[in-house]
Amino acid sequence: MNIMTGRIVKSAVLLLLVAGLAGCANMSPTGQRALSGGAIGAAGGAVLGTVVAGNPAVGAAVGGAVGAGVGAALPNIERSLNGN
C-alpha cells in the first residue's frame, strides 16, 4: 500500500468515526439512513476511486451520493422486495 492509499483509508475511517460521533438523535429515520449511507458510500468510493481510477475525490463524491440515495430509499426498496 503506498502512502497516498494509506492516507485515503485513514481519512475514510476517520470520516466514518466522525459521522458516528456527530449524533443523529434529532434526525428522522430517513435522514439517519441517508447520512450513514452517504458516509459509508463516500468511504468506499474514495478507496475504490483510488484503486481503480487514481482519483479518490471523484470516487468519494459518487459513492457518497449513491450511498445517501440508497440509504434514504431503503424502506421503499425493502417494501417492494417483500411485495407489500
Biopython code that builds the backbone (N, CA, C, O; Angstrom):
import numpy as np
from Bio.PDB.StructureBuilder import StructureBuilder

atoms = [
    (1, "MET", "N", (0.853, -1.168, 0.000)),
    (1, "MET", "CA", (0.000, 0.000, 0.000)),
    (1, "MET", "C", (0.901, 1.233, 0.000)),
    (1, "MET", "O", (1.770, 1.372, 0.860)),
    (2, "ASN", "N", (0.692, 2.122, -0.961)),
    (2, "ASN", "CA", (1.526, 3.311, -0.997)),
    (2, "ASN", "C", (1.031, 4.359, 0.008)),
    (2, "ASN", "O", (-0.003, 4.170, 0.648)),
    (3, "ILE", "N", (1.760, 5.441, 0.140)),
    (3, "ILE", "CA", (1.453, 6.454, 1.150)),
    (3, "ILE", "C", (0.099, 7.102, 0.888)),
    (3, "ILE", "O", (-0.666, 7.329, 1.825)),
    (4, "MET", "N", (-0.209, 7.403, -0.374)),
    (4, "MET", "CA", (-1.474, 8.064, -0.700)),
    (4, "MET", "C", (-2.659, 7.166, -0.379)),
    (4, "MET", "O", (-3.649, 7.639, 0.179)),
    (5, "THR", "N", (-2.583, 5.900, -0.712)),
    (5, "THR", "CA", (-3.666, 4.972, -0.420)),
    (5, "THR", "C", (-3.851, 4.831, 1.078)),
    (5, "THR", "O", (-4.985, 4.775, 1.554)),
    (6, "GLY", "N", (-2.762, 4.774, 1.830)),
    (6, "GLY", "CA", (-2.848, 4.690, 3.281)),
    (6, "GLY", "C", (-3.528, 5.905, 3.873)),
    (6, "GLY", "O", (-4.316, 5.782, 4.811)),
    (7, "ARG", "N", (-3.236, 7.072, 3.338)),
    (7, "ARG", "CA", (-3.876, 8.293, 3.823)),
    (7, "ARG", "C", (-5.367, 8.299, 3.507)),
    (7, "ARG", "O", (-6.178, 8.739, 4.322)),
    (8, "ILE", "N", (-5.720, 7.816, 2.339)),
    (8, "ILE", "CA", (-7.131, 7.767, 1.948)),
    (8, "ILE", "C", (-7.898, 6.821, 2.864)),
    (8, "ILE", "O", (-8.993, 7.151, 3.319)),
    (9, "VAL", "N", (-7.340, 5.667, 3.134)),
    (9, "VAL", "CA", (-8.002, 4.700, 4.010)),
    (9, "VAL", "C", (-8.149, 5.284, 5.414)),
    (9, "VAL", "O", (-9.205, 5.147, 6.032)),
    (10, "LYS", "N", (-7.114, 5.927, 5.916)),
    (10, "LYS", "CA", (-7.202, 6.547, 7.244)),
    (10, "LYS", "C", (-8.242, 7.657, 7.260)),
    (10, "LYS", "O", (-8.979, 7.805, 8.235)),
    (11, "SER", "N", (-8.306, 8.430, 6.197)),
    (11, "SER", "CA", (-9.301, 9.503, 6.112)),
    (11, "SER", "C", (-10.720, 8.939, 6.063)),
    (11, "SER", "O", (-11.633, 9.496, 6.673)),
    (12, "ALA", "N", (-10.902, 7.841, 5.341)),
    (12, "ALA", "CA", (-12.222, 7.223, 5.257)),
    (12, "ALA", "C", (-12.661, 6.693, 6.615)),
    (12, "ALA", "O", (-13.820, 6.856, 6.997)),
    (13, "VAL", "N", (-11.764, 6.070, 7.336)),
    (13, "VAL", "CA", (-12.087, 5.564, 8.667)),
    (13, "VAL", "C", (-12.415, 6.725, 9.600)),
    (13, "VAL", "O", (-13.362, 6.644, 10.383)),
    (14, "LEU", "N", (-11.645, 7.792, 9.522)),
    (14, "LEU", "CA", (-11.904, 8.971, 10.337)),
    (14, "LEU", "C", (-13.266, 9.563, 10.011)),
    (14, "LEU", "O", (-13.996, 9.967, 10.916)),
    (15, "LEU", "N", (-13.617, 9.619, 8.737)),
    (15, "LEU", "CA", (-14.921, 10.130, 8.326)),
    (15, "LEU", "C", (-16.050, 9.306, 8.930)),
    (15, "LEU", "O", (-17.037, 9.863, 9.411)),
    (16, "LEU", "N", (-15.913, 7.996, 8.909)),
    (16, "LEU", "CA", (-16.937, 7.139, 9.498)),
    (16, "LEU", "C", (-17.055, 7.353, 11.006)),
    (16, "LEU", "O", (-18.159, 7.368, 11.551)),
    (17, "LEU", "N", (-15.929, 7.514, 11.670)),
    (17, "LEU", "CA", (-15.962, 7.748, 13.110)),
    (17, "LEU", "C", (-16.619, 9.087, 13.443)),
    (17, "LEU", "O", (-17.415, 9.175, 14.378)),
    (18, "VAL", "N", (-16.290, 10.115, 12.688)),
    (18, "VAL", "CA", (-16.882, 11.433, 12.923)),
    (18, "VAL", "C", (-18.381, 11.390, 12.665)),
    (18, "VAL", "O", (-19.154, 11.979, 13.420)),
    (19, "ALA", "N", (-18.795, 10.713, 11.627)),
    (19, "ALA", "CA", (-20.226, 10.606, 11.335)),
    (19, "ALA", "C", (-20.950, 9.880, 12.457)),
    (19, "ALA", "O", (-22.072, 10.238, 12.814)),
    (20, "GLY", "N", (-20.308, 8.862, 13.012)),
    (20, "GLY", "CA", (-20.922, 8.141, 14.121)),
    (20, "GLY", "C", (-21.001, 8.963, 15.386)),
    (20, "GLY", "O", (-21.954, 8.842, 16.156)),
    (21, "LEU", "N", (-19.993, 9.807, 15.606)),
    (21, "LEU", "CA", (-19.981, 10.633, 16.800)),
    (21, "LEU", "C", (-20.799, 11.910, 16.653)),
    (21, "LEU", "O", (-21.112, 12.556, 17.653)),
    (22, "ALA", "N", (-21.146, 12.278, 15.448)),
    (22, "ALA", "CA", (-21.878, 13.521, 15.224)),
    (22, "ALA", "C", (-23.268, 13.477, 15.836)),
    (22, "ALA", "O", (-23.846, 14.521, 16.141)),
    (23, "GLY", "N", (-23.795, 12.309, 16.013)),
    (23, "GLY", "CA", (-25.102, 12.169, 16.654)),
    (23, "GLY", "C", (-26.232, 12.379, 15.678)),
    (23, "GLY", "O", (-26.273, 13.365, 14.942)),
    (24, "CYS", "N", (-27.137, 11.446, 15.686)),
    (24, "CYS", "CA", (-28.284, 11.516, 14.787)),
    (24, "CYS", "C", (-29.577, 11.478, 15.590)),
    (24, "CYS", "O", (-30.618, 11.095, 15.058)),
    (25, "ALA", "N", (-29.531, 11.867, 16.854)),
    (25, "ALA", "CA", (-30.683, 11.727, 17.740)),
    (25, "ALA", "C", (-31.872, 12.561, 17.286)),
    (25, "ALA", "O", (-33.013, 12.127, 17.446)),
    (26, "ASN", "N", (-31.645, 13.732, 16.730)),
    (26, "ASN", "CA", (-32.755, 14.605, 16.351)),
    (26, "ASN", "C", (-33.137, 14.486, 14.889)),
    (26, "ASN", "O", (-33.917, 15.289, 14.378)),
    (27, "MET", "N", (-32.599, 13.503, 14.224)),
    (27, "MET", "CA", (-32.902, 13.318, 12.804)),
    (27, "MET", "C", (-34.000, 12.278, 12.626)),
    (27, "MET", "O", (-34.202, 11.409, 13.474)),
    (28, "SER", "N", (-34.696, 12.386, 11.513)),
    (28, "SER", "CA", (-35.687, 11.366, 11.185)),
    (28, "SER", "C", (-34.959, 10.082, 10.805)),
    (28, "SER", "O", (-33.780, 10.116, 10.453)),
    (29, "PRO", "N", (-35.656, 8.953, 10.874)),
    (29, "PRO", "CA", (-35.006, 7.702, 10.459)),
    (29, "PRO", "C", (-34.506, 7.747, 9.012)),
    (29, "PRO", "O", (-33.453, 7.187, 8.706)),
    (30, "THR", "N", (-35.248, 8.404, 8.128)),
    (30, "THR", "CA", (-34.812, 8.524, 6.736)),
    (30, "THR", "C", (-33.528, 9.338, 6.652)),
    (30, "THR", "O", (-32.615, 8.979, 5.909)),
    (31, "GLY", "N", (-33.448, 10.428, 7.404)),
    (31, "GLY", "CA", (-32.243, 11.242, 7.425)),
    (31, "GLY", "C", (-31.054, 10.498, 7.986)),
    (31, "GLY", "O", (-29.932, 10.641, 7.500)),
    (32, "GLN", "N", (-31.302, 9.700, 9.013)),
    (32, "GLN", "CA", (-30.226, 8.900, 9.602)),
    (32, "GLN", "C", (-29.686, 7.897, 8.597)),
    (32, "GLN", "O", (-28.474, 7.725, 8.471)),
    (33, "ARG", "N", (-30.593, 7.231, 7.880)),
    (33, "ARG", "CA", (-30.153, 6.252, 6.878)),
    (33, "ARG", "C", (-29.412, 6.934, 5.739)),
    (33, "ARG", "O", (-28.420, 6.404, 5.238)),
    (34, "ALA", "N", (-29.884, 8.109, 5.324)),
    (34, "ALA", "CA", (-29.208, 8.829, 4.242)),
    (34, "ALA", "C", (-27.810, 9.260, 4.670)),
    (34, "ALA", "O", (-26.865, 9.155, 3.888)),
    (35, "LEU", "N", (-27.667, 9.750, 5.913)),
    (35, "LEU", "CA", (-26.358, 10.180, 6.396)),
    (35, "LEU", "C", (-25.391, 9.012, 6.510)),
    (35, "LEU", "O", (-24.253, 9.096, 6.049)),
    (36, "SER", "N", (-25.838, 7.933, 7.118)),
    (36, "SER", "CA", (-24.929, 6.791, 7.266)),
    (36, "SER", "C", (-24.621, 6.155, 5.914)),
    (36, "SER", "O", (-23.487, 5.743, 5.673)),
    (37, "GLY", "N", (-25.606, 6.071, 5.037)),
    (37, "GLY", "CA", (-25.353, 5.536, 3.693)),
    (37, "GLY", "C", (-24.387, 6.404, 2.915)),
    (37, "GLY", "O", (-23.529, 5.897, 2.193)),
    (38, "GLY", "N", (-24.526, 7.718, 3.063)),
    (38, "GLY", "CA", (-23.612, 8.634, 2.388)),
    (38, "GLY", "C", (-22.191, 8.513, 2.897)),
    (38, "GLY", "O", (-21.240, 8.532, 2.116)),
    (39, "ALA", "N", (-22.044, 8.387, 4.222)),
    (39, "ALA", "CA", (-20.705, 8.254, 4.813)),
    (39, "ALA", "C", (-20.034, 6.951, 4.381)),
    (39, "ALA", "O", (-18.862, 6.933, 4.006)),
    (40, "ILE", "N", (-20.792, 5.878, 4.440)),
    (40, "ILE", "CA", (-20.239, 4.586, 4.029)),
    (40, "ILE", "C", (-19.913, 4.587, 2.539)),
    (40, "ILE", "O", (-18.871, 4.077, 2.125)),
    (41, "GLY", "N", (-20.807, 5.160, 1.735)),
    (41, "GLY", "CA", (-20.569, 5.239, 0.298)),
    (41, "GLY", "C", (-19.360, 6.097, -0.050)),
    (41, "GLY", "O", (-18.592, 5.764, -0.952)),
    (42, "ALA", "N", (-19.195, 7.213, 0.676)),
    (42, "ALA", "CA", (-18.049, 8.085, 0.421)),
    (42, "ALA", "C", (-16.739, 7.389, 0.769)),
    (42, "ALA", "O", (-15.759, 7.493, 0.031)),
    (43, "ALA", "N", (-16.726, 6.691, 1.877)),
    (43, "ALA", "CA", (-15.508, 5.974, 2.267)),
    (43, "ALA", "C", (-15.165, 4.883, 1.253)),
    (43, "ALA", "O", (-14.025, 4.774, 0.801)),
    (44, "GLY", "N", (-16.158, 4.090, 0.909)),
    (44, "GLY", "CA", (-15.921, 3.038, -0.081)),
    (44, "GLY", "C", (-15.566, 3.596, -1.442)),
    (44, "GLY", "O", (-14.706, 3.053, -2.135)),
    (45, "GLY", "N", (-16.230, 4.687, -1.834)),
    (45, "GLY", "CA", (-15.950, 5.310, -3.115)),
    (45, "GLY", "C", (-14.553, 5.893, -3.184)),
    (45, "GLY", "O", (-13.903, 5.829, -4.227)),
    (46, "ALA", "N", (-14.081, 6.465, -2.074)),
    (46, "ALA", "CA", (-12.727, 7.025, -2.049)),
    (46, "ALA", "C", (-11.689, 5.930, -2.239)),
    (46, "ALA", "O", (-10.733, 6.093, -2.997)),
    (47, "VAL", "N", (-11.881, 4.822, -1.552)),
    (47, "VAL", "CA", (-10.936, 3.710, -1.689)),
    (47, "VAL", "C", (-11.000, 3.139, -3.104)),
    (47, "VAL", "O", (-9.967, 2.925, -3.738)),
    (48, "LEU", "N", (-12.198, 2.897, -3.589)),
    (48, "LEU", "CA", (-12.353, 2.333, -4.931)),
    (48, "LEU", "C", (-11.855, 3.304, -5.998)),
    (48, "LEU", "O", (-11.231, 2.886, -6.973)),
    (49, "GLY", "N", (-12.127, 4.599, -5.820)),
    (49, "GLY", "CA", (-11.650, 5.595, -6.769)),
    (49, "GLY", "C", (-10.140, 5.654, -6.823)),
    (49, "GLY", "O", (-9.559, 5.858, -7.889)),
    (50, "THR", "N", (-9.502, 5.476, -5.677)),
    (50, "THR", "CA", (-8.043, 5.475, -5.631)),
    (50, "THR", "C", (-7.477, 4.263, -6.354)),
    (50, "THR", "O", (-6.526, 4.379, -7.126)),
    (51, "VAL", "N", (-8.061, 3.116, -6.103)),
    (51, "VAL", "CA", (-7.546, 1.875, -6.676)),
    (51, "VAL", "C", (-7.804, 1.806, -8.183)),
    (51, "VAL", "O", (-6.916, 1.439, -8.953)),
    (52, "VAL", "N", (-9.007, 2.155, -8.593)),
    (52, "VAL", "CA", (-9.385, 1.977, -9.997)),
    (52, "VAL", "C", (-8.924, 3.132, -10.877)),
    (52, "VAL", "O", (-8.277, 2.916, -11.902)),
    (53, "ALA", "N", (-9.256, 4.357, -10.479)),
    (53, "ALA", "CA", (-9.007, 5.496, -11.362)),
    (53, "ALA", "C", (-7.908, 6.422, -10.863)),
    (53, "ALA", "O", (-7.484, 7.317, -11.594)),
    (54, "GLY", "N", (-7.442, 6.232, -9.645)),
    (54, "GLY", "CA", (-6.420, 7.104, -9.096)),
    (54, "GLY", "C", (-6.946, 8.448, -8.635)),
    (54, "GLY", "O", (-6.160, 9.367, -8.406)),
    (55, "ASN", "N", (-8.269, 8.587, -8.492)),
    (55, "ASN", "CA", (-8.855, 9.850, -8.075)),
    (55, "ASN", "C", (-9.829, 9.615, -6.918)),
    (55, "ASN", "O", (-10.999, 9.320, -7.160)),
    (56, "PRO", "N", (-9.375, 9.739, -5.670)),
    (56, "PRO", "CA", (-10.244, 9.468, -4.531)),
    (56, "PRO", "C", (-11.367, 10.480, -4.360)),
    (56, "PRO", "O", (-12.427, 10.130, -3.842)),
    (57, "ALA", "N", (-11.166, 11.714, -4.778)),
    (57, "ALA", "CA", (-12.206, 12.730, -4.602)),
    (57, "ALA", "C", (-13.445, 12.410, -5.431)),
    (57, "ALA", "O", (-14.569, 12.515, -4.939)),
    (58, "VAL", "N", (-13.245, 12.028, -6.668)),
    (58, "VAL", "CA", (-14.379, 11.676, -7.528)),
    (58, "VAL", "C", (-15.066, 10.420, -7.000)),
    (58, "VAL", "O", (-16.294, 10.348, -6.969)),
    (59, "GLY", "N", (-14.287, 9.446, -6.591)),
    (59, "GLY", "CA", (-14.866, 8.229, -6.020)),
    (59, "GLY", "C", (-15.677, 8.515, -4.775)),
    (59, "GLY", "O", (-16.754, 7.946, -4.597)),
    (60, "ALA", "N", (-15.183, 9.388, -3.907)),
    (60, "ALA", "CA", (-15.906, 9.743, -2.684)),
    (60, "ALA", "C", (-17.199, 10.480, -3.000)),
    (60, "ALA", "O", (-18.229, 10.228, -2.376)),
    (61, "ALA", "N", (-17.148, 11.387, -3.964)),
    (61, "ALA", "CA", (-18.352, 12.135, -4.327)),
    (61, "ALA", "C", (-19.435, 11.222, -4.901)),
    (61, "ALA", "O", (-20.601, 11.305, -4.515)),
    (62, "VAL", "N", (-19.039, 10.365, -5.812)),
    (62, "VAL", "CA", (-20.005, 9.451, -6.423)),
    (62, "VAL", "C", (-20.511, 8.444, -5.389)),
    (62, "VAL", "O", (-21.714, 8.201, -5.294)),
    (63, "GLY", "N", (-19.599, 7.863, -4.621)),
    (63, "GLY", "CA", (-20.004, 6.894, -3.598)),
    (63, "GLY", "C", (-20.898, 7.504, -2.545)),
    (63, "GLY", "O", (-21.858, 6.871, -2.107)),
    (64, "GLY", "N", (-20.600, 8.725, -2.130)),
    (64, "GLY", "CA", (-21.430, 9.395, -1.136)),
    (64, "GLY", "C", (-22.827, 9.679, -1.654)),
    (64, "GLY", "O", (-23.809, 9.483, -0.939)),
    (65, "ALA", "N", (-22.921, 10.138, -2.888)),
    (65, "ALA", "CA", (-24.237, 10.419, -3.473)),
    (65, "ALA", "C", (-25.065, 9.150, -3.622)),
    (65, "ALA", "O", (-26.250, 9.130, -3.289)),
    (66, "VAL", "N", (-24.440, 8.102, -4.120)),
    (66, "VAL", "CA", (-25.164, 6.834, -4.288)),
    (66, "VAL", "C", (-25.556, 6.256, -2.932)),
    (66, "VAL", "O", (-26.678, 5.779, -2.762)),
    (67, "GLY", "N", (-24.641, 6.296, -1.968)),
    (67, "GLY", "CA", (-24.941, 5.774, -0.636)),
    (67, "GLY", "C", (-26.063, 6.526, 0.048)),
    (67, "GLY", "O", (-26.919, 5.913, 0.685)),
    (68, "ALA", "N", (-26.073, 7.847, -0.072)),
    (68, "ALA", "CA", (-27.142, 8.641, 0.533)),
    (68, "ALA", "C", (-28.481, 8.330, -0.123)),
    (68, "ALA", "O", (-29.498, 8.215, 0.562)),
    (69, "GLY", "N", (-28.485, 8.197, -1.428)),
    (69, "GLY", "CA", (-29.727, 7.865, -2.124)),
    (69, "GLY", "C", (-30.266, 6.502, -1.743)),
    (69, "GLY", "O", (-31.463, 6.343, -1.504)),
    (70, "VAL", "N", (-29.388, 5.526, -1.687)),
    (70, "VAL", "CA", (-29.817, 4.173, -1.308)),
    (70, "VAL", "C", (-30.269, 4.144, 0.151)),
    (70, "VAL", "O", (-31.264, 3.500, 0.484)),
    (71, "GLY", "N", (-29.536, 4.841, 1.018)),
    (71, "GLY", "CA", (-29.924, 4.881, 2.427)),
    (71, "GLY", "C", (-31.293, 5.495, 2.632)),
    (71, "GLY", "O", (-32.085, 4.996, 3.431)),
    (72, "ALA", "N", (-31.580, 6.574, 1.920)),
    (72, "ALA", "CA", (-32.879, 7.230, 2.048)),
    (72, "ALA", "C", (-34.001, 6.387, 1.444)),
    (72, "ALA", "O", (-35.125, 6.413, 1.946)),
    (73, "ALA", "N", (-33.720, 5.651, 0.392)),
    (73, "ALA", "CA", (-34.745, 4.867, -0.295)),
    (73, "ALA", "C", (-34.889, 3.455, 0.242)),
    (73, "ALA", "O", (-35.730, 2.699, -0.244)),
    (74, "LEU", "N", (-34.096, 3.083, 1.224)),
    (74, "LEU", "CA", (-34.082, 1.701, 1.695)),
    (74, "LEU", "C", (-35.452, 1.153, 2.115)),
    (74, "LEU", "O", (-35.770, 0.023, 1.744)),
    (75, "PRO", "N", (-36.278, 1.888, 2.864)),
    (75, "PRO", "CA", (-37.588, 1.329, 3.222)),
    (75, "PRO", "C", (-38.445, 1.008, 2.003)),
    (75, "PRO", "O", (-39.128, -0.016, 1.977)),
    (76, "ASN", "N", (-38.414, 1.866, 1.003)),
    (76, "ASN", "CA", (-39.188, 1.603, -0.216)),
    (76, "ASN", "C", (-38.654, 0.389, -0.960)),
    (76, "ASN", "O", (-39.428, -0.400, -1.502)),
    (77, "ILE", "N", (-37.340, 0.238, -0.988)),
    (77, "ILE", "CA", (-36.728, -0.919, -1.640)),
    (77, "ILE", "C", (-37.132, -2.203, -0.922)),
    (77, "ILE", "O", (-37.492, -3.193, -1.559)),
    (78, "GLU", "N", (-37.067, -2.177, 0.424)),
    (78, "GLU", "CA", (-37.439, -3.366, 1.199)),
    (78, "GLU", "C", (-38.914, -3.711, 0.998)),
    (78, "GLU", "O", (-39.258, -4.885, 0.865)),
    (79, "ARG", "N", (-39.786, -2.704, 0.973)),
    (79, "ARG", "CA", (-41.220, -2.964, 0.772)),
    (79, "ARG", "C", (-41.471, -3.590, -0.601)),
    (79, "ARG", "O", (-42.272, -4.516, -0.727)),
    (80, "SER", "N", (-40.787, -3.086, -1.621)),
    (80, "SER", "CA", (-41.021, -3.634, -2.964)),
    (80, "SER", "C", (-40.482, -5.061, -3.075)),
    (80, "SER", "O", (-41.052, -5.881, -3.794)),
    (81, "LEU", "N", (-39.391, -5.362, -2.372)),
    (81, "LEU", "CA", (-38.858, -6.725, -2.403)),
    (81, "LEU", "C", (-39.758, -7.699, -1.648)),
    (81, "LEU", "O", (-39.857, -8.870, -2.012)),
    (82, "ASN", "N", (-40.411, -7.211, -0.599)),
    (82, "ASN", "CA", (-41.299, -8.071, 0.183)),
    (82, "ASN", "C", (-42.685, -8.177, -0.428)),
    (82, "ASN", "O", (-43.508, -8.962, 0.042)),
    (83, "GLY", "N", (-42.956, -7.401, -1.467)),
    (83, "GLY", "CA", (-44.242, -7.480, -2.135)),
    (83, "GLY", "C", (-45.341, -6.726, -1.427)),
    (83, "GLY", "O", (-46.515, -6.998, -1.676)),
    (84, "ASN", "N", (-45.018, -5.795, -0.560)),
    (84, "ASN", "CA", (-46.041, -5.028, 0.171)),
    (84, "ASN", "C", (-46.346, -3.740, -0.526)),
    (84, "ASN", "O", (-47.181, -2.967, -0.056)),
]
sb = StructureBuilder()
sb.init_structure("model")
sb.init_model(0)
sb.init_chain("A")
sb.init_seg("    ")
for serial, (resi, resn, name, xyz) in enumerate(atoms, 1):
    if name == "N":
        sb.init_residue(resn, " ", resi, " ")
    sb.init_atom(name, np.array(xyz, "f"), 0.0, 1.0, " ", f" {name:<3s}", serial, name[0])
structure = sb.get_structure()
